[in-house]
């Protein structure tokens, strides 16, 4: 039982060590201007622009649908 607890603690410590190492490597990479974050930031900005464009298209289409519904209702009223 005690050995199992020691193994669990050892595994936890290894996990913590890996996390600390990963964070340290990321920070060191940032110090040397690792191009990955800049590339990811550009991709995020590009995707945000695409989303913004799609949102504008959706709003435009919603206005068009509303206009068409109003016209349709007026035409229906004329027929009655």
Residue pairs with C-beta under 8 A, 6 or more apart in sequence:
29 36
30 37
